[in-house]
Amino acid sequence: MLHDRVLVSADDAGERKSSAGIVIPATAAVGRRLSWASVMAVGPHVRQVQTGDRVLFDPEDKAEVELAGKGYVLLRERDLHAVAAPRVEDGRTGLYL
């Protein structure tokens, strides 16, 4: 990984269920919807994200890559909208959910 790049494994974007239990097919037209992914690798200049974190990103701003037969998404750190990580210290806020 180079510079501020983050390699993520995107969560499956198939069917979803609404909070009321209604199944929403993957082909349903939805407005801009952000996606969650798991961080697989980070470049040397990434400051806020570590391997294993979950990140929120815009799926329209992605570059897809295939490594060893598995699909991944390559992003810049600045293209991430949020980071969910268990390492957040008590009383701290910021980029972490």
Secondary structure per residue as TSV (DSSP state, phi and psi in degrees):
chain	resnum	aa	ss	phi	psi
A	1	M	-	360.0	139.1
A	2	L	-	-114.0	150.6
A	3	H	T	52.2	-126.3
A	4	D	T	-103.6	32.0
A	5	R	E	-84.9	147.8
A	6	V	E	-128.9	127.0
A	7	L	E	-99.7	122.7
A	8	V	E	-125.9	154.7
A	9	S	E	-106.4	108.0
A	10	A	E	-70.3	143.3
A	11	D	-	-67.3	153.3
A	12	D	-	-59.8	128.6
A	13	A	-	-101.2	37.2
A	14	G	S	-82.6	-144.2
A	15	E	-	-63.2	149.0
A	16	R	E	-127.5	164.0
A	17	K	E	-117.7	137.2
A	18	S	-	-76.4	171.2
A	19	S	T	-64.9	-20.6
A	20	A	T	-89.1	-2.1
A	21	G	S	94.3	6.1
A	22	I	-	-78.4	130.5
A	23	V	E	-80.5	127.4
A	24	I	E	-109.9	114.6
A	25	P	-	-66.9	156.9
A	26	A	T	-63.9	-23.1
A	27	T	T	-86.3	-3.3
A	28	A	S	-65.6	135.7
A	29	A	-	-76.1	122.7
A	30	V	-	-128.8	152.0
A	31	G	S	-63.2	-174.6
A	32	R	S	-56.8	118.6
A	33	R	-	-124.2	125.9
A	34	L	-	-77.0	156.7
A	35	S	E	-122.6	150.6
A	36	W	E	-95.8	149.0
A	37	A	E	-151.0	159.3
A	38	S	E	-99.9	135.3
A	39	V	E	-78.3	125.2
A	40	M	E	-101.4	-33.3
A	41	A	E	-157.8	153.1
A	42	V	E	-133.8	151.4
A	43	G	-	-78.7	170.9
A	44	P	T	-69.3	-19.3
A	45	H	T	-102.9	12.1
A	46	V	-	-80.5	129.3
A	47	R	-	-107.4	-32.8
A	48	Q	S	-104.1	-8.4
A	49	V	-	-122.8	143.5
A	50	Q	-	-126.8	160.6
A	51	T	T	-58.1	134.0
A	52	G	T	99.6	-16.1
A	53	D	-	-69.7	160.4
A	54	R	E	-106.6	134.8
A	55	V	E	-126.0	153.9
A	56	L	E	-108.3	128.7
A	57	F	E	-143.9	164.5
A	58	D	-	-88.5	116.3
A	59	P	G	-65.9	-13.3
A	60	E	G	-81.0	-15.4
A	61	D	G	-107.4	49.9
A	62	K	-	-125.5	158.6
A	63	A	E	-122.3	118.3
A	64	E	E	-89.2	145.5
A	65	V	E	-143.5	149.0
A	66	E	E	-114.5	126.6
A	67	L	E	-127.5	123.4
A	68	A	T	52.8	39.6
A	69	G	T	79.3	4.2
A	70	K	E	-116.6	139.5
A	71	G	E	-86.3	136.6
A	72	Y	E	-132.0	168.7
A	73	V	E	-121.2	134.6
A	74	L	E	-107.4	124.0
A	75	L	E	-130.5	160.9
A	76	R	E	-88.7	150.9
A	77	E	G	-59.0	-35.8
A	78	R	G	-69.1	-14.5
A	79	D	G	-86.6	-1.6
A	80	L	E	-83.7	139.8
A	81	H	E	-96.5	-29.3
A	82	A	E	-159.8	158.3
A	83	V	E	-129.9	130.2
A	84	A	E	-113.0	118.4
A	85	A	-	-145.1	141.6
A	86	P	T	-75.3	-5.7
A	87	R	T	-87.4	8.4
A	88	V	-	-66.2	131.7
A	89	E	-	-77.5	153.5
A	90	D	T	-60.5	137.1
A	91	G	T	78.7	2.2
A	92	R	-	-97.7	145.9
A	93	T	-	-130.1	-177.3
A	94	G	S	136.4	-128.9
A	95	L	S	-76.9	-11.5
A	96	Y	B	-89.3	142.5
A	97	L	-	-86.0	360.0
